[in-house]
């Protein structure tokens, strides 16, 4: 499925449901769809078309989501950039991606202005917040444009996103992701919007990260309300959960620890939280144990993946976080909390030795994955692509082993870079 359909479907089912809560604004699905159509038509008038890259650099905001779906409707390729990147990294990524247009927060305009003359074809600059000389203003761009629907022509196999991932050595790599990279997971693991079910997801993970993008895709297809936080700040996060009655969240381990360490943690009502998904980094056992104790009404899910796998490929489900039973059963569950769970149904996962043969239970090897949603390769990097994609399998660079029950445990890295 083309991911632009996620928004269309939910808008038809629940047009008046709040899609986004951000910075004092409440945007319904009908309004979000109109804004996306306006932006898509504006970009088309500016000459953006199939295969063109549309870049963005900004903290979390509703414009991230609008820009993605607007680009998708034009069969263009969305390029979210890490706002924490150095100016040289930004220069490299823009040179590599060669976008036709860039959306940026005002704070990043000076950096972009110092780079733009070196980027061939980057003719359009749009500031998301405020005014910058010689830049177009986001709201002015969409203000007077038609809300007529644009229908993409690309199928699910076409590229929709170029997401840069960097390591401890080498230059950033542009991971090429198709519509199927997202729709395969979403259609297998998320129920579509339902007028009888109303869920609210607080979004804190940055939208240049695959986990943040996956959370948005799941929320839009699932008809959830996205409560957006610019960047994680524990007290603001707790206030938003308490005020908006958020019942879903995605967090990295450091966020969860910062939350529980905050002096006002116990004074906030977080009982609306039904599910916390965590991942993007190893979860210390003491942190997840403490979270289970401190948030007794909340289910926890460990989601493991990387940019190249379009996020989650293995999952440790809520039932493995319930520490009940005999002493022996609890001990086994505590051990499982240090695992990354089992493979999801829409992707194959193996652990192989140096010869590419399946490792035996308990034997260390490299985690490899296969499925239609994995990356198409690295943008402009044929050698790196050939190294990562071999015989139809993605070699993740992560080492691990299966236990006797089929749970996967990480044991290190096979390569000298971090996804």
PyMOL commands that set and color helices and strands:
alter all, ss='L'
color gray80, all
select helices_A, chain A and resi 4-13+29-45+62-73+87-97+106-113+116-118+138-143+179-189+210-222+234-244+253-261+265-267+285-294+307-309+318-321+327-336+382-388
alter helices_A, ss='H'
color red, helices_A
select strands_A, chain A and resi 18-22+25-28+53-57+77-80+101-104+124-127+136-137+159-165+173-178+200-203+225-228+248-251+275-279+299-306+311-316+342-343+348-352+365-370+377-378+389-390+393-402+408-413
alter strands_A, ss='S'
color yellow, strands_A
deselect
rebuild
show_as cartoon
